[in-house]
């Protein structure tokens, strides 16, 4: 246990010195409504699918997002990032509304695609810190941790809501609200408002 703490403390201590760090990475998914809605909805949808999907679908998202975050940091171009992010909110909300048992593999493919846009945006937000691998690692771990936490919150809400018909209907209505908010966010991106 001490060796784990010994490895972790320098990362946190080191990154707290700068403006962007593990804390900045952690806050990024929490402070953007588009990211927040998508992350929670991935958790909700994973609960709706059930079984192993409750942890496999969110894990797929987090892994794909981390890879795309590194790509974003290094400036690998990805077109229509904001449309992809806001569009993911619409599609995830509609999937929740549809209340269909989506095959886990299909859900994994879609959330991986969505995660690429979200992760790219997270990585592109990190200022260039040449040669400072710990700084970059802390930022990536920060946004991965926040994302995983939001997935867990969504999965727990979904799991509880699916225990009875009335709550399940409220969950579906929540999917409609999320999709409508996503449409609003897409419109803002497209019109530049």
Secondary structure, 3 states (H helix, E strand, C coil): CHHHHHHHHHHHHHHCCCCCCHHHHHHHHHHCHHHHHHHHHHHHHHHHHCCCHHHHHHHHHHHHHHHHHHHHHCCCCCCCHHHHHHHHHHHHHHHHHHCCCCCHHHHHHHHHHHHHHHHHHHHHHCCCCCCCHHHHHHHHHHHHHHHHHHHHHHHHHHHHHCCCHHHHHHHHHHHHHHHHHHHHHHHHHHHCC
